[in-house]
Amino acid sequence: MAGTVGFETGTPVDVRVLPDCLILTVKPPSAEPEVIQALRQLCPKLSARKQRELMDVIQVMAKPKKRGAG
């Protein structure tokens, strides 16, 4: 059910507080899932070898799964 201000309850918002004023702005949806954003922040802290290993794991996880006939 939509709220009276045009967005759903639980929608992420930015909040600005000004004198006698409160501004709520809906955050635009991220193009990447939160887990990918977190990994991007972590990657520069890892060695080059660990970064490659992590990216290999992510690529395997991102591939569409094939369903077997059984």
PyMOL Python script that loads the backbone (N, CA, C, O; Angstrom):
from pymol import cmd

cmd.read_pdbstr("""\
ATOM      1  N   MET A   1       0.848  -1.178   0.000  1.00  0.00           N
ATOM      2  CA  MET A   1       0.000   0.000   0.000  1.00  0.00           C
ATOM      3  C   MET A   1       0.893   1.240   0.000  1.00  0.00           C
ATOM      4  O   MET A   1       1.800   1.348   0.826  1.00  0.00           O
ATOM      5  N   ALA A   2       0.651   2.155  -0.897  1.00  0.00           N
ATOM      6  CA  ALA A   2       1.454   3.378  -0.991  1.00  0.00           C
ATOM      7  C   ALA A   2       1.087   4.322   0.144  1.00  0.00           C
ATOM      8  O   ALA A   2      -0.071   4.429   0.548  1.00  0.00           O
ATOM      9  N   GLY A   3       2.121   5.008   0.648  1.00  0.00           N
ATOM     10  CA  GLY A   3       1.887   6.012   1.683  1.00  0.00           C
ATOM     11  C   GLY A   3       1.265   7.255   1.079  1.00  0.00           C
ATOM     12  O   GLY A   3       1.143   7.365  -0.141  1.00  0.00           O
ATOM     13  N   THR A   4       0.878   8.174   1.914  1.00  0.00           N
ATOM     14  CA  THR A   4       0.204   9.378   1.431  1.00  0.00           C
ATOM     15  C   THR A   4       1.157  10.338   0.719  1.00  0.00           C
ATOM     16  O   THR A   4       0.706  11.272   0.058  1.00  0.00           O
ATOM     17  N   VAL A   5       2.464  10.122   0.845  1.00  0.00           N
ATOM     18  CA  VAL A   5       3.423  11.020   0.196  1.00  0.00           C
ATOM     19  C   VAL A   5       3.975  10.437  -1.101  1.00  0.00           C
ATOM     20  O   VAL A   5       4.835  11.056  -1.728  1.00  0.00           O
ATOM     21  N   GLY A   6       3.513   9.284  -1.510  1.00  0.00           N
ATOM     22  CA  GLY A   6       3.889   8.747  -2.806  1.00  0.00           C
ATOM     23  C   GLY A   6       4.973   7.696  -2.810  1.00  0.00           C
ATOM     24  O   GLY A   6       5.457   7.339  -3.884  1.00  0.00           O
ATOM     25  N   PHE A   7       5.385   7.174  -1.647  1.00  0.00           N
ATOM     26  CA  PHE A   7       6.317   6.055  -1.651  1.00  0.00           C
ATOM     27  C   PHE A   7       5.969   5.085  -0.533  1.00  0.00           C
ATOM     28  O   PHE A   7       5.298   5.438   0.436  1.00  0.00           O
ATOM     29  N   GLU A   8       6.441   3.860  -0.691  1.00  0.00           N
ATOM     30  CA  GLU A   8       6.097   2.772   0.213  1.00  0.00           C
ATOM     31  C   GLU A   8       6.783   2.909   1.570  1.00  0.00           C
ATOM     32  O   GLU A   8       7.872   3.476   1.665  1.00  0.00           O
ATOM     33  N   THR A   9       6.155   2.397   2.600  1.00  0.00           N
ATOM     34  CA  THR A   9       6.779   2.289   3.906  1.00  0.00           C
ATOM     35  C   THR A   9       8.013   1.406   3.760  1.00  0.00           C
ATOM     36  O   THR A   9       7.944   0.355   3.122  1.00  0.00           O
ATOM     37  N   GLY A  10       9.132   1.814   4.335  1.00  0.00           N
ATOM     38  CA  GLY A  10      10.370   1.049   4.238  1.00  0.00           C
ATOM     39  C   GLY A  10      11.269   1.484   3.093  1.00  0.00           C
ATOM     40  O   GLY A  10      12.384   0.980   2.956  1.00  0.00           O
ATOM     41  N   THR A  11      10.800   2.415   2.267  1.00  0.00           N
ATOM     42  CA  THR A  11      11.616   2.918   1.163  1.00  0.00           C
ATOM     43  C   THR A  11      12.810   3.683   1.726  1.00  0.00           C
ATOM     44  O   THR A  11      12.632   4.534   2.597  1.00  0.00           O
ATOM     45  N   PRO A  12      14.041   3.398   1.243  1.00  0.00           N
ATOM     46  CA  PRO A  12      15.204   4.146   1.736  1.00  0.00           C
ATOM     47  C   PRO A  12      15.094   5.623   1.360  1.00  0.00           C
ATOM     48  O   PRO A  12      14.745   5.963   0.229  1.00  0.00           O
ATOM     49  N   VAL A  13      15.396   6.489   2.319  1.00  0.00           N
ATOM     50  CA  VAL A  13      15.327   7.928   2.083  1.00  0.00           C
ATOM     51  C   VAL A  13      16.574   8.627   2.620  1.00  0.00           C
ATOM     52  O   VAL A  13      17.224   8.144   3.546  1.00  0.00           O
ATOM     53  N   ASP A  14      16.891   9.762   2.026  1.00  0.00           N
ATOM     54  CA  ASP A  14      17.881  10.678   2.570  1.00  0.00           C
ATOM     55  C   ASP A  14      17.114  11.694   3.401  1.00  0.00           C
ATOM     56  O   ASP A  14      16.027  12.123   3.013  1.00  0.00           O
ATOM     57  N   VAL A  15      17.676  12.082   4.544  1.00  0.00           N
ATOM     58  CA  VAL A  15      17.018  13.035   5.425  1.00  0.00           C
ATOM     59  C   VAL A  15      17.917  14.252   5.591  1.00  0.00           C
ATOM     60  O   VAL A  15      19.089  14.125   5.946  1.00  0.00           O
ATOM     61  N   ARG A  16      17.359  15.434   5.333  1.00  0.00           N
ATOM     62  CA  ARG A  16      18.061  16.698   5.578  1.00  0.00           C
ATOM     63  C   ARG A  16      17.272  17.466   6.623  1.00  0.00           C
ATOM     64  O   ARG A  16      16.051  17.595   6.534  1.00  0.00           O
ATOM     65  N   VAL A  17      17.995  17.975   7.620  1.00  0.00           N
ATOM     66  CA  VAL A  17      17.354  18.746   8.675  1.00  0.00           C
ATOM     67  C   VAL A  17      17.823  20.181   8.557  1.00  0.00           C
ATOM     68  O   VAL A  17      19.021  20.460   8.621  1.00  0.00           O
ATOM     69  N   LEU A  18      16.881  21.087   8.386  1.00  0.00           N
ATOM     70  CA  LEU A  18      17.140  22.514   8.300  1.00  0.00           C
ATOM     71  C   LEU A  18      16.329  23.189   9.399  1.00  0.00           C
ATOM     72  O   LEU A  18      15.412  22.581   9.950  1.00  0.00           O
ATOM     73  N   PRO A  19      16.652  24.429   9.721  1.00  0.00           N
ATOM     74  CA  PRO A  19      15.837  25.113  10.733  1.00  0.00           C
ATOM     75  C   PRO A  19      14.355  25.118  10.333  1.00  0.00           C
ATOM     76  O   PRO A  19      13.997  25.586   9.252  1.00  0.00           O
ATOM     77  N   ASP A  20      13.523  24.607  11.193  1.00  0.00           N
ATOM     78  CA  ASP A  20      12.073  24.549  10.968  1.00  0.00           C
ATOM     79  C   ASP A  20      11.679  23.757   9.723  1.00  0.00           C
ATOM     80  O   ASP A  20      10.608  23.984   9.160  1.00  0.00           O
ATOM     81  N   CYS A  21      12.534  22.832   9.289  1.00  0.00           N
ATOM     82  CA  CYS A  21      12.242  22.104   8.054  1.00  0.00           C
ATOM     83  C   CYS A  21      12.904  20.720   8.088  1.00  0.00           C
ATOM     84  O   CYS A  21      14.048  20.583   8.523  1.00  0.00           O
ATOM     85  N   LEU A  22      12.189  19.716   7.633  1.00  0.00           N
ATOM     86  CA  LEU A  22      12.708  18.362   7.495  1.00  0.00           C
ATOM     87  C   LEU A  22      12.450  17.943   6.055  1.00  0.00           C
ATOM     88  O   LEU A  22      11.306  17.975   5.602  1.00  0.00           O
ATOM     89  N   ILE A  23      13.495  17.548   5.322  1.00  0.00           N
ATOM     90  CA  ILE A  23      13.355  17.173   3.917  1.00  0.00           C
ATOM     91  C   ILE A  23      13.679  15.692   3.768  1.00  0.00           C
ATOM     92  O   ILE A  23      14.776  15.250   4.111  1.00  0.00           O
ATOM     93  N   LEU A  24      12.717  14.932   3.255  1.00  0.00           N
ATOM     94  CA  LEU A  24      12.907  13.515   2.961  1.00  0.00           C
ATOM     95  C   LEU A  24      12.944  13.345   1.454  1.00  0.00           C
ATOM     96  O   LEU A  24      12.030  13.776   0.750  1.00  0.00           O
ATOM     97  N   THR A  25      13.996  12.719   0.961  1.00  0.00           N
ATOM     98  CA  THR A  25      14.134  12.475  -0.473  1.00  0.00           C
ATOM     99  C   THR A  25      14.344  10.983  -0.682  1.00  0.00           C
ATOM    100  O   THR A  25      15.213  10.387  -0.044  1.00  0.00           O
ATOM    101  N   VAL A  26      13.566  10.376  -1.561  1.00  0.00           N
ATOM    102  CA  VAL A  26      13.709   8.951  -1.846  1.00  0.00           C
ATOM    103  C   VAL A  26      15.072   8.714  -2.485  1.00  0.00           C
ATOM    104  O   VAL A  26      15.453   9.398  -3.435  1.00  0.00           O
ATOM    105  N   LYS A  27      15.805   7.730  -1.948  1.00  0.00           N
ATOM    106  CA  LYS A  27      17.101   7.371  -2.532  1.00  0.00           C
ATOM    107  C   LYS A  27      16.856   6.626  -3.836  1.00  0.00           C
ATOM    108  O   LYS A  27      15.989   5.755  -3.898  1.00  0.00           O
ATOM    109  N   PRO A  28      17.614   6.963  -4.882  1.00  0.00           N
ATOM    110  CA  PRO A  28      17.447   6.220  -6.133  1.00  0.00           C
ATOM    111  C   PRO A  28      17.928   4.779  -5.940  1.00  0.00           C
ATOM    112  O   PRO A  28      18.871   4.536  -5.187  1.00  0.00           O
ATOM    113  N   PRO A  29      17.285   3.831  -6.614  1.00  0.00           N
ATOM    114  CA  PRO A  29      17.711   2.444  -6.459  1.00  0.00           C
ATOM    115  C   PRO A  29      19.126   2.256  -6.995  1.00  0.00           C
ATOM    116  O   PRO A  29      19.508   2.853  -8.001  1.00  0.00           O
ATOM    117  N   SER A  30      19.882   1.432  -6.317  1.00  0.00           N
ATOM    118  CA  SER A  30      21.251   1.151  -6.732  1.00  0.00           C
ATOM    119  C   SER A  30      21.236   0.185  -7.905  1.00  0.00           C
ATOM    120  O   SER A  30      20.388  -0.704  -7.980  1.00  0.00           O
ATOM    121  N   ALA A  31      22.175   0.367  -8.812  1.00  0.00           N
ATOM    122  CA  ALA A  31      22.281  -0.532  -9.960  1.00  0.00           C
ATOM    123  C   ALA A  31      22.881  -1.871  -9.535  1.00  0.00           C
ATOM    124  O   ALA A  31      22.739  -2.865 -10.247  1.00  0.00           O
ATOM    125  N   GLU A  32      23.548  -1.903  -8.384  1.00  0.00           N
ATOM    126  CA  GLU A  32      24.201  -3.116  -7.915  1.00  0.00           C
ATOM    127  C   GLU A  32      23.613  -3.551  -6.572  1.00  0.00           C
ATOM    128  O   GLU A  32      23.237  -2.712  -5.753  1.00  0.00           O
ATOM    129  N   PRO A  33      23.536  -4.848  -6.353  1.00  0.00           N
ATOM    130  CA  PRO A  33      23.101  -5.321  -5.029  1.00  0.00           C
ATOM    131  C   PRO A  33      24.081  -4.866  -3.952  1.00  0.00           C
ATOM    132  O   PRO A  33      25.248  -4.596  -4.234  1.00  0.00           O
ATOM    133  N   GLU A  34      23.596  -4.786  -2.724  1.00  0.00           N
ATOM    134  CA  GLU A  34      24.426  -4.335  -1.608  1.00  0.00           C
ATOM    135  C   GLU A  34      25.674  -5.186  -1.434  1.00  0.00           C
ATOM    136  O   GLU A  34      26.730  -4.666  -1.075  1.00  0.00           O
ATOM    137  N   VAL A  35      25.568  -6.499  -1.684  1.00  0.00           N
ATOM    138  CA  VAL A  35      26.725  -7.368  -1.501  1.00  0.00           C
ATOM    139  C   VAL A  35      27.850  -6.988  -2.471  1.00  0.00           C
ATOM    140  O   VAL A  35      29.025  -7.038  -2.105  1.00  0.00           O
ATOM    141  N   ILE A  36      27.499  -6.613  -3.695  1.00  0.00           N
ATOM    142  CA  ILE A  36      28.510  -6.210  -4.674  1.00  0.00           C
ATOM    143  C   ILE A  36      29.128  -4.885  -4.261  1.00  0.00           C
ATOM    144  O   ILE A  36      30.337  -4.703  -4.400  1.00  0.00           O
ATOM    145  N   GLN A  37      28.328  -3.960  -3.757  1.00  0.00           N
ATOM    146  CA  GLN A  37      28.866  -2.681  -3.278  1.00  0.00           C
ATOM    147  C   GLN A  37      29.863  -2.915  -2.140  1.00  0.00           C
ATOM    148  O   GLN A  37      30.924  -2.292  -2.100  1.00  0.00           O
ATOM    149  N   ALA A  38      29.517  -3.808  -1.226  1.00  0.00           N
ATOM    150  CA  ALA A  38      30.406  -4.111  -0.101  1.00  0.00           C
ATOM    151  C   ALA A  38      31.704  -4.739  -0.596  1.00  0.00           C
ATOM    152  O   ALA A  38      32.783  -4.422  -0.095  1.00  0.00           O
ATOM    153  N   LEU A  39      31.599  -5.630  -1.580  1.00  0.00           N
ATOM    154  CA  LEU A  39      32.801  -6.260  -2.120  1.00  0.00           C
ATOM    155  C   LEU A  39      33.698  -5.246  -2.813  1.00  0.00           C
ATOM    156  O   LEU A  39      34.922  -5.338  -2.718  1.00  0.00           O
ATOM    157  N   ARG A  40      33.109  -4.282  -3.507  1.00  0.00           N
ATOM    158  CA  ARG A  40      33.914  -3.246  -4.160  1.00  0.00           C
ATOM    159  C   ARG A  40      34.709  -2.430  -3.142  1.00  0.00           C
ATOM    160  O   ARG A  40      35.838  -2.019  -3.409  1.00  0.00           O
ATOM    161  N   GLN A  41      34.113  -2.202  -1.979  1.00  0.00           N
ATOM    162  CA  GLN A  41      34.822  -1.469  -0.926  1.00  0.00           C
ATOM    163  C   GLN A  41      35.923  -2.322  -0.323  1.00  0.00           C
ATOM    164  O   GLN A  41      36.966  -1.799   0.068  1.00  0.00           O
ATOM    165  N   LEU A  42      35.708  -3.622  -0.243  1.00  0.00           N
ATOM    166  CA  LEU A  42      36.674  -4.531   0.353  1.00  0.00           C
ATOM    167  C   LEU A  42      37.840  -4.836  -0.582  1.00  0.00           C
ATOM    168  O   LEU A  42      38.977  -4.969  -0.129  1.00  0.00           O
ATOM    169  N   CYS A  43      37.566  -4.949  -1.892  1.00  0.00           N
ATOM    170  CA  CYS A  43      38.577  -5.388  -2.848  1.00  0.00           C
ATOM    171  C   CYS A  43      39.888  -4.605  -2.804  1.00  0.00           C
ATOM    172  O   CYS A  43      40.942  -5.242  -2.826  1.00  0.00           O
ATOM    173  N   PRO A  44      39.902  -3.283  -2.744  1.00  0.00           N
ATOM    174  CA  PRO A  44      41.184  -2.578  -2.733  1.00  0.00           C
ATOM    175  C   PRO A  44      42.069  -2.951  -1.543  1.00  0.00           C
ATOM    176  O   PRO A  44      43.281  -2.741  -1.581  1.00  0.00           O
ATOM    177  N   LYS A  45      41.472  -3.496  -0.500  1.00  0.00           N
ATOM    178  CA  LYS A  45      42.233  -3.876   0.688  1.00  0.00           C
ATOM    179  C   LYS A  45      42.858  -5.259   0.550  1.00  0.00           C
ATOM    180  O   LYS A  45      43.690  -5.651   1.369  1.00  0.00           O
ATOM    181  N   LEU A  46      42.461  -6.001  -0.485  1.00  0.00           N
ATOM    182  CA  LEU A  46      42.971  -7.349  -0.692  1.00  0.00           C
ATOM    183  C   LEU A  46      44.153  -7.338  -1.657  1.00  0.00           C
ATOM    184  O   LEU A  46      44.311  -6.416  -2.457  1.00  0.00           O
ATOM    185  N   SER A  47      44.973  -8.373  -1.566  1.00  0.00           N
ATOM    186  CA  SER A  47      46.078  -8.516  -2.513  1.00  0.00           C
ATOM    187  C   SER A  47      45.502  -8.757  -3.911  1.00  0.00           C
ATOM    188  O   SER A  47      44.337  -9.126  -4.054  1.00  0.00           O
ATOM    189  N   ALA A  48      46.325  -8.547  -4.931  1.00  0.00           N
ATOM    190  CA  ALA A  48      45.881  -8.746  -6.318  1.00  0.00           C
ATOM    191  C   ALA A  48      45.407 -10.180  -6.525  1.00  0.00           C
ATOM    192  O   ALA A  48      44.411 -10.408  -7.212  1.00  0.00           O
ATOM    193  N   ARG A  49      46.112 -11.152  -5.936  1.00  0.00           N
ATOM    194  CA  ARG A  49      45.727 -12.558  -6.083  1.00  0.00           C
ATOM    195  C   ARG A  49      44.359 -12.807  -5.460  1.00  0.00           C
ATOM    196  O   ARG A  49      43.516 -13.479  -6.054  1.00  0.00           O
ATOM    197  N   LYS A  50      44.137 -12.266  -4.263  1.00  0.00           N
ATOM    198  CA  LYS A  50      42.848 -12.438  -3.587  1.00  0.00           C
ATOM    199  C   LYS A  50      41.728 -11.753  -4.363  1.00  0.00           C
ATOM    200  O   LYS A  50      40.612 -12.269  -4.418  1.00  0.00           O
ATOM    201  N   GLN A  51      42.009 -10.599  -4.960  1.00  0.00           N
ATOM    202  CA  GLN A  51      41.002  -9.906  -5.769  1.00  0.00           C
ATOM    203  C   GLN A  51      40.588 -10.775  -6.955  1.00  0.00           C
ATOM    204  O   GLN A  51      39.400 -10.889  -7.256  1.00  0.00           O
ATOM    205  N   ARG A  52      41.566 -11.388  -7.633  1.00  0.00           N
ATOM    206  CA  ARG A  52      41.256 -12.261  -8.782  1.00  0.00           C
ATOM    207  C   ARG A  52      40.421 -13.460  -8.329  1.00  0.00           C
ATOM    208  O   ARG A  52      39.443 -13.821  -8.984  1.00  0.00           O
ATOM    209  N   GLU A  53      40.808 -14.074  -7.211  1.00  0.00           N
ATOM    210  CA  GLU A  53      40.056 -15.227  -6.701  1.00  0.00           C
ATOM    211  C   GLU A  53      38.618 -14.843  -6.371  1.00  0.00           C
ATOM    212  O   GLU A  53      37.682 -15.577  -6.687  1.00  0.00           O
ATOM    213  N   LEU A  54      38.451 -13.689  -5.735  1.00  0.00           N
ATOM    214  CA  LEU A  54      37.119 -13.218  -5.376  1.00  0.00           C
ATOM    215  C   LEU A  54      36.282 -12.950  -6.618  1.00  0.00           C
ATOM    216  O   LEU A  54      35.108 -13.316  -6.664  1.00  0.00           O
ATOM    217  N   MET A  55      36.874 -12.316  -7.625  1.00  0.00           N
ATOM    218  CA  MET A  55      36.142 -12.038  -8.865  1.00  0.00           C
ATOM    219  C   MET A  55      35.764 -13.335  -9.579  1.00  0.00           C
ATOM    220  O   MET A  55      34.691 -13.415 -10.177  1.00  0.00           O
ATOM    221  N   ASP A  56      36.632 -14.355  -9.525  1.00  0.00           N
ATOM    222  CA  ASP A  56      36.293 -15.653 -10.111  1.00  0.00           C
ATOM    223  C   ASP A  56      35.073 -16.257  -9.427  1.00  0.00           C
ATOM    224  O   ASP A  56      34.182 -16.786 -10.093  1.00  0.00           O
ATOM    225  N   VAL A  57      35.032 -16.179  -8.101  1.00  0.00           N
ATOM    226  CA  VAL A  57      33.892 -16.709  -7.341  1.00  0.00           C
ATOM    227  C   VAL A  57      32.621 -15.953  -7.705  1.00  0.00           C
ATOM    228  O   VAL A  57      31.570 -16.562  -7.905  1.00  0.00           O
ATOM    229  N   ILE A  58      32.712 -14.627  -7.790  1.00  0.00           N
ATOM    230  CA  ILE A  58      31.541 -13.813  -8.130  1.00  0.00           C
ATOM    231  C   ILE A  58      31.024 -14.173  -9.515  1.00  0.00           C
ATOM    232  O   ILE A  58      29.815 -14.282  -9.717  1.00  0.00           O
ATOM    233  N   GLN A  59      31.933 -14.358 -10.474  1.00  0.00           N
ATOM    234  CA  GLN A  59      31.510 -14.703 -11.838  1.00  0.00           C
ATOM    235  C   GLN A  59      30.796 -16.045 -11.865  1.00  0.00           C
ATOM    236  O   GLN A  59      29.803 -16.199 -12.576  1.00  0.00           O
ATOM    237  N   VAL A  60      31.283 -17.016 -11.105  1.00  0.00           N
ATOM    238  CA  VAL A  60      30.630 -18.323 -11.046  1.00  0.00           C
ATOM    239  C   VAL A  60      29.238 -18.166 -10.448  1.00  0.00           C
ATOM    240  O   VAL A  60      28.278 -18.751 -10.949  1.00  0.00           O
ATOM    241  N   MET A  61      29.123 -17.380  -9.381  1.00  0.00           N
ATOM    242  CA  MET A  61      27.822 -17.187  -8.731  1.00  0.00           C
ATOM    243  C   MET A  61      26.853 -16.420  -9.611  1.00  0.00           C
ATOM    244  O   MET A  61      25.643 -16.625  -9.513  1.00  0.00           O
ATOM    245  N   ALA A  62      27.348 -15.552 -10.459  1.00  0.00           N
ATOM    246  CA  ALA A  62      26.483 -14.698 -11.283  1.00  0.00           C
ATOM    247  C   ALA A  62      25.955 -15.409 -12.515  1.00  0.00           C
ATOM    248  O   ALA A  62      24.980 -14.957 -13.116  1.00  0.00           O
ATOM    249  N   LYS A  63      26.576 -16.510 -12.902  1.00  0.00           N
ATOM    250  CA  LYS A  63      26.130 -17.234 -14.107  1.00  0.00           C
ATOM    251  C   LYS A  63      24.758 -17.832 -13.868  1.00  0.00           C
ATOM    252  O   LYS A  63      24.469 -18.321 -12.776  1.00  0.00           O
ATOM    253  N   PRO A  64      23.902 -17.796 -14.898  1.00  0.00           N
ATOM    254  CA  PRO A  64      22.579 -18.435 -14.753  1.00  0.00           C
ATOM    255  C   PRO A  64      22.754 -19.921 -14.503  1.00  0.00           C
ATOM    256  O   PRO A  64      23.619 -20.569 -15.092  1.00  0.00           O
ATOM    257  N   LYS A  65      21.930 -20.442 -13.633  1.00  0.00           N
ATOM    258  CA  LYS A  65      22.012 -21.876 -13.320  1.00  0.00           C
ATOM    259  C   LYS A  65      21.242 -22.675 -14.354  1.00  0.00           C
ATOM    260  O   LYS A  65      20.122 -22.326 -14.728  1.00  0.00           O
ATOM    261  N   LYS A  66      21.866 -23.760 -14.810  1.00  0.00           N
ATOM    262  CA  LYS A  66      21.202 -24.661 -15.739  1.00  0.00           C
ATOM    263  C   LYS A  66      20.472 -25.714 -14.931  1.00  0.00           C
ATOM    264  O   LYS A  66      21.014 -26.272 -13.977  1.00  0.00           O
ATOM    265  N   ARG A  67      19.251 -25.975 -15.316  1.00  0.00           N
ATOM    266  CA  ARG A  67      18.464 -26.976 -14.608  1.00  0.00           C
ATOM    267  C   ARG A  67      18.623 -28.313 -15.302  1.00  0.00           C
ATOM    268  O   ARG A  67      18.518 -28.422 -16.523  1.00  0.00           O
ATOM    269  N   GLY A  68      18.876 -29.313 -14.500  1.00  0.00           N
ATOM    270  CA  GLY A  68      19.016 -30.672 -15.042  1.00  0.00           C
ATOM    271  C   GLY A  68      17.660 -31.282 -15.352  1.00  0.00           C
ATOM    272  O   GLY A  68      16.620 -30.778 -14.930  1.00  0.00           O
ATOM    273  N   ALA A  69      17.695 -32.348 -16.078  1.00  0.00           N
ATOM    274  CA  ALA A  69      16.442 -33.035 -16.463  1.00  0.00           C
ATOM    275  C   ALA A  69      16.144 -34.141 -15.465  1.00  0.00           C
ATOM    276  O   ALA A  69      15.946 -35.294 -15.850  1.00  0.00           O
ATOM    277  N   GLY A  70      16.112 -33.796 -14.196  1.00  0.00           N
ATOM    278  CA  GLY A  70      15.810 -34.904 -13.304  1.00  0.00           C
ATOM    279  C   GLY A  70      15.690 -34.500 -11.960  1.00  0.00           C
ATOM    280  O   GLY A  70      15.436 -35.329 -11.086  1.00  0.00           O
TER     281      GLY A  70
END
""", "prot")
cmd.dss("prot")
cmd.show_as("cartoon", "prot")
cmd.util.cbc("prot")
cmd.orient("prot")
